[in-house]
């Protein structure tokens, strides 16, 4: 699945059943709802996003004219469940055709490839992954 992100990405975090074996964090990033249960999973993804910071510096600061999306039950287009330590791979694709095809940062985490179009989107999503890692790390489950 490929998800394009530009501008400020709306984020929502919902932590349920804290500290139990049923603990689950619902992390909504724009139109994608991600379910996480363990801090190690969220930390692996947050670290992968952090590793892409050097490449993200080459992105435009913001895409002009992009309207932020709203968050709500009718705006979720995909749901993903992460477990374990997913491999996170990033690659920067420079602008082509004289700028007609803009630069993009691709970050693949498991089955999702995020195509980040500007630094604003990268920063807002990195902040969300770090917040998820912190929430789950501060509230380990009985099995961790």
N, C-alpha and C positions, 0 to 999 in steps of 0.2 A: 504494500500500500504506500502511495506517495502522497504527502501532505505538503502543500505550499503555505508558507507563512511570511507575511509582510506586515510591518507596523506593529503596534502594541497588540500582543496576543492576549486575549482575556483568559484568566486562569481562575480556577476554583479548586480548593482542596477540601475533601470531606473524609474525616477519619472516624471509623466506626469500630466498636468492640475493642477499645484500646487495651493493649497488654494481654489479650487472650489469644488462643489459637485461631479464633475467627477474625482477628484484627484485619482490617482492609482499609486502604486509602484509595479514594476515588480522586484522581487528578484530572481535571478537565483542562485541556490546552486547546483553545479555540473550538474546533468541531470534533476533537478526538477525546474520548473518555478512556483513561488509563487506570487499570486496577493494579495495585501493588500491595503486598502483604509484609515484606521484610525490608529492613533498613539496608541490608547488603545489596538488594536489587536496585533500590533507588540510588544508593551511593555509586554503584557501578555506572549507572546511566548519567548521573550528575558529573562524575569524573570524566566520562567520555565527552560530555558537552564542554567541560572545562578544558580538556585537551585540544578542542577545536578553537580556542580563543584567539590564537595567533592568526589563523585563517580568517576568522570573523572580523578582524581589524581591516581587512580589504573590502568589506561590504560597504555599500552606501549607508549613510547614517539613517535614512528613512526613505520609504517610497512615497512620493508625493501623491496626494489624492486618495490614499487608501483609507477606507472607513473601517473602524474597529467592529468586530463582530460582537453580538450579544451572546450571553451564556444562558442556557435554559434547556429543559428536557427536549425541546423540539429542534435544538440546534446541533445536537450530537449526530455526527455522520458515521462514526466508527467507534467500536469499543475494542480495547486491547488489554490482555492480561499478561503482565510480566512476572517472571519468577527466576530464581537463581541469580546468576551474574551474566546478564546478556552482554554480548560483544557489541561495542559501539565503534563504528568506523566513520571517519569524516574525510571529506575531500572538497577542495575549493575548485569551482569551475569558473574561470575568468570570463568576462564579457566577450562576446564574439560579434562578428559582422558589424564592426564599427560602433558597437554599443546597442545595436538593435536587439540583441539577445543579452540581457543583463547578467551580471555575475550572480552566482548562487553558491551557497554553502550547503552541501548535502551531508546530513548526519543520519546514519542508519543505526537504529537500535532495534535489534530483533526484526520483526516483520514490518516495521515502519521506517520509511525513509522520509526525513523532514527536509524540504528544500527551503532554506532560509534565504530570503531576498534582501534583507537589510539588517543593520546592526540593532535596531530597535526590537525586531522580532527575536533575534538571537539572545539579547540581554534579558528580555522578559521571560523567555522559555528557560534559559539557564537559571534564572532566579527561582522559577517554579520547581525545577528539578532539585535544586539545592534545598529548597524549603521542604520538599517531600522527603529527601534524605534525612534532614534534620528531625522532622516529625517522627518518622519511623525509627530513626536511630535513638531518639529520646524515649521511645516507647517500645522496647523489644518485646516480642511475643514469648510465650512459654517455651517454644521450640528453638529459639535463637540462643 
